[in-house]
Amino acid sequence: MHKNKYILFVLIVMSFTILVSCSSNLEGITDTSERKIGKQIEKIVEGIPYAQERAEEWRENLKLNYINAVFIGKESINSGKGKITYYFYEENAKKNLDCSAEVYIDMNKNGITQFSSQYGTGKELIGSSNLLDTKEWTKDIDEVFKIAEGEIGVNTIEKYDNPKIVLRCTEKFWEYALFSNSDAAHEDWLVIVNPITGEVIRKVDKTKID
């Protein structure tokens, strides 16, 4: 009788241990420790190898699929140094769940300032495993800034006290979004540029849209 109770107790403990282990394996992480990069990052593409290396420390099969860069204030905009977020994704990572990860690089601090990751369904993560191929890009921050400013006028930025520019980067187009201030929810201007050819695909003055 006692032997049966002991066996039952052992089985319960083992089951609990397995459940905890599986649960911990499916937990994402947030790491806010800073890591210096041994090179001055001046272009979005220059940060990719460092972001990829950090992401692969967590999971080896993560693919870069999106990049976002933010420049707040005239000093950040004029210097072309902002904060870049590199987004990674993997389908069917574990137990029919996908996973995603973000690596944050601060160009002014010249280092990785945060890493975060999570598991979930494709619907929850709203991601894609499509690889972002940057090999054909010939334009980067400086060039896209100049192209966009040529479309909207350099004086447009100067009239704002604390402007913000967001670059949303996909393989075939970059969205240059100009906000009137750092807290603005919607951009005043949107210029879409092909990072391969430099062609302006679309320009929208949203201040004139009701």
Buried (B, 14 or more C-beta within 10 A) or exposed (E): EEEEEEEEEEEEEEEEEEEEEEEEEBEEEEBEEEBEBEEEBBBBBBBBEBBBEBBEEBBEBBBBBBBBBBBBBBEBBEBBBBBBBBBBBBBEBEEEBBBBBBBBBBBEBBBBBBBBBBBBEBEEBEBBBEEBEBEEBEBBBEBBBEBBBEBBEEEBBEEBEEBBBBBBBEBEBBBBBBBBEEEBEEBBBBBBBBBBEEEBEEBBEEEEEE
